[in-house]
Structures are given as C-alpha cells and as structure tokens.
Amino acid sequence: MSATRKRLTVTEFDFDEVKDNLKIFMRNQTEFKDYDFEGSGLSALLDVLAYNTHYLGFNANMLANEMFLDSSQLRSSVVSHAKTLGYTTRSSTASNAVVDIFLNTTNTSATMPAGTVFSSSVGDNSYQFVTIADATAFLQGSSILFNDVSIYEGSFISTRYTADTQNVEQRFLINDNRADTDTLTIKIQNSVSDTITATYTLATDIAGLTPTSNVYFLQEVEDGKYEVYFGDGILGSALEDGNIVIMNYVVTNKGDANGASVFVSSSAIDTVNSVNVRTVSNAAGGAEPESIESIKYNAPLDYASQGRCVTTEDYKTYVKQLFANTQAVSVWGGENGSYNDVTGVSEVAEYGKVFISVKSTTGLTLNEIQKAQLVTDLSPYTVASITPVIVDPAFLYLIPTINFRYDSNSTISTKEELESYVATTVADYNNSYLKVFNSIFRHSQFTGLIDSADNAILSNTSKLALALFHKANTLGSYSFTLNFGNRLYNPHSGHNSTSGGILASTGFYVQDNTNEMFLDDDGSGNLRIYYLSSGVRTYFSSTAGTIDYATGLISANPVYITSVSNVDNAASTSIRITATPDSNDILGKRNQLLEIDTTNITISGTQDTIAVGSSGGSTSYVTSTSYVTPSSY
C-alpha cells in the first residue's frame, strides 16, 4: 500500500490536475508528510513542474495532430501531407486579360518580347500587365496585328541559377510567395559559353518519363514559396555542372486588378511608338494561393482520380485546380441531361459530353475565352470521346413574404428592431445554406429559424415567389426558354386566369407598339403578353408561348423586344419573370444556384392579440392565398 501511495498519477495533463497530483505525491513522501504546500516556496516549484508538464502534453497533442492531413493546422504540415499524395498546391494567380495589339507602321514584321508592359487601372489604383512569351507578327494592310495576346498583372521576373551537382544543398527557389506558377517558364542553357537552350515543361505524370525527358517538378516549400527541381537521369533528364537554369515568371497582386478593361502600351514595341490596344476580354482570374481548407479537400480527391477525369467528382477537383476563381462547381454527365444555347438545360440525354457549371468568386460568369481555356486545360485529364462543355450558372431567386407575430410583453425591442433581427436571420440563412449548387430551400427550416430570431416571435407565415432573369435581345425577333426547374402552382386548368395566373414580369416594349408590356399566364398552359389600359389588362397576345406547370419550363414564341423597363428602379437589360411554386421546398438542379432576393423581400411584424390578452385574436391567424402580380415584382 505504501508503494502505491508513492506513485505519481500521470493520466492528467490539465495544469490544475497535474499540480494536485504532484501535491498528493509529495505529501505521500515521508520527508514532506506535514508540509504546507500552499504557503511555501515549494508551491512555486510545483507551478513550474505543472506548467512544464502541461506544455509538454499540449505540444505532444499538437504534434500528433500535425501528423495527419485531416487534423493538421499548420500550412507547412498540410502541404507536406499533400505532397505524399502527389498533389501540388495552387500558387497566387495573376489577373489575366486578352487583348489585340496594333502597331501602326510600315515595317514588314515586328517582335514583341516577353515582359512587354501595358498599364491599366481599377478605381483609383494603377496596375501593370505584362506578356509572358515572345510573339512575332507581320504587316497586314497599314498595321501589324498581334491577335489574342494574353497579358498578366504583375512584374515579369527572370531568375538564374548555375547548377552545381556537388552542392547537395543547392535549391532552385522562386523567391516571392506572390509568384504565379502558371506563368512559370523554365529554360536550361548548356553553359556560359554555350548559349543553346532547351525548354522544360512541368511534369504532371511520371508514367511516360524517360531519362531524356526535359521536365521539371514543382513543390511549395517554406513561407509559401515554390521550389523547382529536376529529374535524376531515370525519371527525367538530370542537370549537369555548369547548366544555367533560367526561370521566368510573374509576381502579382493577385485579385486586385480583376475587372481592368482599358489597357495602354507603356513603351514602344520593336521601335514602334504608335500602338493601339483593343480589349478582347477584361482582366479576371486573379486569386489568393490555395487555402488550407481547399488543400485538405482536393488532395485526397486528386489522389483518387489518379490524373484522370472519370467521375463527376474528378472533374470538380480538376476544375478547382485549373480555374483559381472557382467558388463552387456543378458537374453532370450527358446521360443525365444536356444543354444548348436555345433551350438551356434540359432532361434530354446527350451522350459523350460532360457539362460543367462554375460559380466564380468574382460573381461574374466565365467569358468565352476563359471557357475555352478551361476546356483546353482539362483535355490532358479527360477520357477519350468525352467532351467537356462549360455552362453558365443560372440564378434562381427566392422572394419571400414573411409575416410574423410577436408577444410585446416579452420583449423591449420595437417592431422595427424585430423585423431587423428577422432580416439578419434571412441573410445568414442565404449565406449558409444557399448560393451553392444542388442546394435545397427547406421551408420548415427557414420558418423555424425566423421563429428563433428572437424569443418574442411566436409564429410566422412565409410565402415564396420564384424569379428568373432573361436578358433581352433587342436586335430582332427571337424565341427563348426559361426553366424554373421546380413544379409551379396550378391546382386546376384555368386557375386564376382573369387575374393573370401565377406568372408575372417586369415591363418591356415590343416593336410597333408604344405600350409597356408584361407577361402572365392563363392557368391552362399559355403564356400571354398584355398591357394596362386604364388599369385593365388588354392582351397583345394570348398565345405568346407555353408554360409547363409540371416542370417549370417556359417557352416563349418569337417576339421583337425593343427595350426593357427599369427593374427595382434601376436601368436594366433583363426582364425579371416571377412565378408561384407548387411547393415551398425549392431544389436547385444542375447549374441552378438558389439565392434569396434581399431587395424585394417583404418582412412584416404584427403584435399578437392573443398573447397580450385582446379579444377576437383568434381570427388574426386566418390567411388567404395570394398570387404574384406585376405590381408586386
């Protein structure tokens, strides 16, 4: 028993518990049997021992966490684990624009070297854009045209190393953590006296490498910088003493220059001072380095795909790697549906294609050049006979009308303050549960969160309208389709026909008519165009198209729209079309993104008459069905 009492308990690591165990241990020793540990100097020594034990336990726990990808907190640990899976983290990405460059000259040809500078601005800030490759063009008429030139925001940097195979500590570092490795080019010059160079490419798959393959490898190292290394003579050609490694790359301000649209040449190009620049696509794509969370998510998926895009998850992984501004991705195979520019997304199968919709962090859709580049970048990973098709995301807006009742006896907040709390709850729900692909708006969850916004809120009734935007083509007569992707409310044929059915729109104008037009439906599947005459609907066309209540598909017959009315008191080129859904649970399908329209949301609080003891309060809970009308939206 005496031996047991003298043993030190070592199962606790909390400071207080460690110190208590040390006290118990000391008191069980004959020398300190009656010693007052609280009031003695030895108490300070016990504090030191307890702190030391606590620190060691904490450090051991953190060290154990850093040993696994899922639990790692340090970027260096996460990157290291990703390396073991063959995953290369994405660097900072430079904002990229595409321009046409005209040299007004009589020269027969001109060469524009890598690093040629152009200037632009975003707001009050000026930025420098550079080319990353030499280009040669020839005289066409009265000018020399460099067509579709990619320019990147930042400074064009050239770094040289002389290879020394005897120096085992030699490293080829990109010494700026703002470098965009997508702009990196590597050339190996034979020696100082032999200026012949060979261009090396980034190795993405070792399966086809030979001892003579001119490739380099890339990895993130300390402080977010990147290191270039080369083959060993078995997998890729090895460097020899005296070889000169030439690294060219762009150091960028990342996303700061996104949106730049006007570019000016900063100096003469091949002695020509008269230079005109025409923008093909505005600057976009600038982004921060890949985050820790993204690395944790993508590295295992990249490893599972083994360098090939076979499943939809494979495509999602590679799209996020190849397009830095990706916020969310939706991918579906042609066997599950298709897409074309006229009908949009449909249920009709189109085998041999995979459809990809990308939501950008910039809030903008990908332009045609970015789409083409993404398809090109995906080509090394796609399986033969499968064609990737990039589809713009479609935003399906939810417009809630929220009426809540509250107990004024249980709160000091005013009605306006309670309405503000509800608005904040709606915004949080919008950001937490929506704005991503394949999201679902759950009505019961939504109303439950509103009830929980404040203890004084007793109940709420929340109704929904769905809204889509159609960008009008004002150049001639055309037809169009819109797909709500959800069943629309139609309890019987002819429902609400005299009041406009369940469809409404903002205004627009058609050829040879000065009246402002609107859309509605007749409850029997027909789309109608009407205008108001002394407040009465006068129909311009009662067969303007069809509406499929079961699928939510609207098909408009050819119409010549000459202009569009303001939307939400602002000039617009698009018509907003709203409809009443059959269910309050709304699903975002394929390329659809659900988002609450916080501009047109209606939030109204009413004091509950039952809770405050007023008579006749029971009738306050009777509600009537309402429908979307043009005056509402």
Secondary structure by P-SEA (a helix, b strand, c coil): ccccccccccccccaaaaaaaaaaaaaacccccccccccccaaaaaaaaaaaaaaaaaaaaaaaaaccccccccaaaaaaaaaaacbbbbccccbbbbbbbbbbcccccccccccbbbbbbcccbbbbbbbcbbbbbbbccccccccccccccbbbbbbbbbbbcccccccccccccccccccbbbbbbccccccbbbbbbbbcccccccccccbbbbbbccccbbbbbbbcccccbbbcccbbbbbbbbbccccccccccccccccccccccbbbbbbccccccccccccaaaaaacaaaaaaaccccccaaaaaaaaaaacccccbbbbbccccccccccccccccccccbbbbbbbccccccccaaaaaaaaaaacccccccbbbbbbcbbbbbbbbbbbbbbccccccccaaaaaaaaaaaaaaaaacccccccccccaaaaaaaaaacccccccbbbbbbbbbbbbcccccccccccccccccccccccccccccccbbbccccccccccbbbbbbccccbbbbbbbcccbbbbccccccccccccbbbbbcbbbbccccccccccccbbbbbbbbcccbbbbcccbbbbbccccbbbbbbcccccccccccccccbbbbbbbccccc
